[in-house]
Amino acid sequence: MAGVVVGLDVGGSKTRGMVWRGGAVAADATVGSANVQNVSAATAQANMAELFAALDVHGAATVFAGAGGIDTDADAAALRNLIAAQVPGAAITVVHDTRLLLAAAGASTGVAVIAGTGSAAWGVNAAGGQVRAGGWGYLLGDEGSGYWFGREAVRHSLHRMDRDLPADGLTTALLARCGLSQPRELIAHFHQGTTRRYWAATSPVVFDAAAAGHARALELIDLAGRDLAGMAVQVARQLGLAGPIVLGGGLGSNQPPLQDAFRRHLAAAGLTDVRVLDKDPILGVPLLVAGAPRR
């Protein structure tokens, strides 16, 4: 990878940037989210400026950015403009962040599935065909995401409340995490003053409850694995692929129970070439810059 290249991974909770000079990493920094689907335009602009201030991008001719929520040309253009203000004159490519996952796994074809704050799947085949599934955002989908787990924990707790059942282990842990004392308080807390990143951050309570044998928590993990696998199967079949299927994102890369459920449901569909991403997606930028399919 010749010259100076800037790579960006613009996530729902944080934004990471790296600079490669002559193929070697020369700078690496992380700031808050610069994704306007998660933070205000002003916050995104401030965080992007902070990131570039921490990176030595002198001489950069190429910027390659992956971000969630890049569904239209307008989405890509908005992020491109945000970046362009920091590196005038550079050639900027913006893609959906699932593409970083596949490249970081060392694959130029296959299916990438993100299970993080949100969820989505994307794939590409040898002919250059590309298919997306999910990634509709938390109001329409994001099954198997951190937000989904947090919301389902709230719903479980409220259903128990409506049936006059005492708080169980999952509800008790959720209330403690939120600093609340009664399940009823979850209603206002959910709708007022909290964000989807906040609820995504509560997802560990579900996995902790599952580890203690909580029946509903175990069901939720299986449902998440099923839904994430379903997206992967849809994309793989549309593209005529048998793999690899790469699972990443904060939950996907770090929660073995979810990984196991994902693999199990994929195996039931006949897909067994499954890889869990064990590195940061931004490390896929060099392969993408070298010529992997782009949007």
Residue pairs with C-beta under 8 A, 6 or more apart in sequence:
1 20
1 22
1 23
1 286
1 289
1 290
2 22
2 23
3 21
3 22
3 59
3 61
3 62
4 19
4 20
4 21
4 26
4 57
4 58
4 59
4 60
4 61
4 62
5 19
5 20
5 60
5 61
5 62
5 63
5 64
5 285
5 286
5 289
6 17
6 18
6 19
6 55
6 57
6 60
6 62
6 63
6 64
6 87
6 90
7 17
7 18
7 19
7 20
7 63
7 64
7 65
7 282
7 285
7 286
7 289
8 15
8 16
8 17
8 51
8 63
8 64
8 65
8 66
8 67
8 83
8 282
9 15
9 16
9 17
9 65
9 66
9 67
9 97
9 100
9 280
9 281
9 282
10 33
10 34
10 35
10 65
10 66
10 67
10 68
10 79
10 97
11 33
11 35
11 67
11 68
11 97
11 116
11 117
12 33
12 35
12 37
12 38
12 68
12 116
12 117
12 118
12 196
12 197
12 200
13 32
13 33
13 38
13 116
13 117
13 197
13 200
13 250
14 30
14 31
14 32
14 33
15 30
15 31
15 32
15 33
15 34
15 35
15 47
15 48
15 51
16 28
16 29
16 30
16 280
16 282
17 27
17 28
17 29
17 30
17 31
17 51
17 52
17 54
17 55
17 282
18 25
18 27
18 28
18 55
18 282
18 283
18 285
19 25
19 26
19 27
19 28
19 55
19 56
19 57
19 60
20 26
20 285
20 286
23 286
26 56
27 54
27 55
27 56
27 57
29 51
29 54
29 55
30 51
31 47
31 48
31 50
31 51
31 54
32 39
32 43
32 47
32 50
33 39
33 43
33 44
33 47
33 197
34 43
34 44
34 45
34 47
34 48
34 51
34 82
35 44
35 67
35 68
35 69
35 79
36 44
36 78
36 79
36 82
37 68
37 69
37 137
38 68
38 117
38 195
38 196
38 197
39 47
44 82
45 82
45 85
48 82
48 83
48 85
48 86
49 85
49 86
51 86
52 86
52 87
57 86
57 87
60 87
60 90
61 89
61 90
61 91
62 90
62 91
62 93
62 289
63 83
63 87
63 90
63 91
63 92
63 93
64 92
64 93
64 95
64 285
64 288
64 289
65 79
65 80
65 83
65 92
65 93
65 94
65 95
66 94
66 95
66 96
66 97
66 98
66 99
66 100
66 281
66 282
66 284
66 285
67 79
67 94
67 95
67 96
67 97
68 96
68 97
68 114
68 116
68 117
68 118
68 120
68 135
69 75
69 96
69 118
69 135
69 137
70 76
70 79
70 94
70 95
70 96
70 97
70 295
71 96
71 132
71 135
76 94
76 95
76 295
79 94
80 92
80 94
83 92
83 94
84 90
84 92
93 288
93 294
93 295
94 295
95 288
95 294
95 295
96 120
96 122
96 132
96 135
96 295
97 114
97 281
98 112
98 113
98 114
98 120
98 121
98 122
98 132
98 135
99 112
99 122
99 124
99 284
99 288
99 292
99 294
99 295
100 281
100 282
100 284
100 285
100 288
101 112
101 113
101 114
101 246
101 248
101 249
101 277
101 281
101 284
102 108
102 110
102 111
102 112
102 122
102 123
102 124
102 246
102 284
102 292
103 281
103 284
103 285
103 287
103 288
103 292
104 248
104 277
104 279
104 280
104 281
104 282
104 283
104 284
104 287
105 112
105 244
105 246
105 248
105 275
105 277
105 284
106 287
107 244
107 246
108 124
108 287
108 292
108 293
109 123
109 124
109 125
109 126
109 241
110 123
110 124
110 241
110 243
110 244
110 245
110 246
111 121
111 122
111 123
111 232
111 235
111 236
111 239
111 241
111 243
111 244
111 245
111 246
112 121
112 122
112 123
112 246
112 248
113 119
113 120
113 121
113 228
113 231
113 232
113 245
113 246
113 247
113 248
113 249
113 252
113 262
114 120
114 121
114 135
114 248
114 249
114 252
115 144
115 145
115 146
115 224
115 228
115 247
115 248
115 249
115 250
115 251
115 252
115 258
115 262
116 145
116 146
116 200
116 248
116 249
116 250
116 251
116 252
117 145
117 146
117 147
117 196
117 197
117 200
117 249
117 250
118 135
118 137
118 138
118 142
118 145
118 147
118 196
119 134
119 135
119 141
119 142
119 143
119 144
119 145
119 148
119 227
119 228
119 231
119 249
120 132
120 133
120 134
120 135
120 231
121 132
121 133
121 134
121 135
121 228
121 231
121 232
121 234
121 235
122 130
122 131
122 132
122 133
122 135
122 235
123 130
123 131
123 235
123 236
123 238
123 239
123 241
124 130
124 239
124 292
124 293
125 239
125 240
125 241
128 293
129 239
130 239
130 293
130 295
131 234
131 235
131 238
131 239
132 235
133 231
133 232
133 234
133 235
134 141
134 142
134 143
134 231
135 141
135 142
136 142
138 145
138 147
138 148
138 151
138 196
142 148
143 223
143 224
143 227
143 228
144 223
144 224
144 225
144 227
144 228
144 251
144 258
145 200
145 249
145 251
146 199
146 200
146 201
146 203
146 250
146 251
147 196
147 197
147 199
147 200
147 203
148 224
149 200
149 202
149 203
149 206
149 220
149 224
149 251
150 198
150 199
150 200
150 201
150 202
150 203
150 206
151 190
151 199
152 206
152 220
153 170
153 171
153 174
153 202
153 203
153 205
153 206
153 220
154 174
154 186
154 190
154 199
156 170
156 171
156 216
156 220
157 167
157 170
157 171
157 174
157 175
157 183
157 186
158 183
158 186
158 187
160 166
160 167
160 168
160 171
160 183
161 183
161 184
167 175
167 183
168 214
169 209
169 212
169 214
170 205
170 206
170 209
170 214
170 216
170 217
171 183
173 205
173 208
173 209
174 186
174 202
174 205
175 181
175 182
175 183
175 185
175 186
177 202
177 205
178 185
178 186
178 189
178 202
180 186
180 189
190 199
200 250
203 251
206 217
206 220
206 221
207 217
207 221
207 255
207 257
207 258
209 216
209 217
210 217
210 218
210 220
210 221
210 257
211 257
221 255
221 257
221 258
221 261
222 261
224 258
224 261
225 258
225 260
225 261
225 262
225 263
225 264
225 265
226 261
226 265
228 247
228 252
228 258
228 262
228 265
229 261
229 262
229 265
229 266
229 269
230 265
232 245
232 262
232 266
232 271
233 266
233 269
233 271
235 241
236 242
236 243
236 245
236 271
242 271
242 273
243 271
243 272
243 273
243 274
244 273
244 274
244 275
245 266
245 271
245 273
245 274
245 275
246 274
246 275
246 276
246 277
247 253
247 259
247 262
247 274
247 275
247 276
247 277
248 276
248 277
248 281
251 258
252 258
252 259
252 262
252 276
252 277
253 276
253 277
253 278
259 276
262 274
263 274
266 272
266 274
288 294
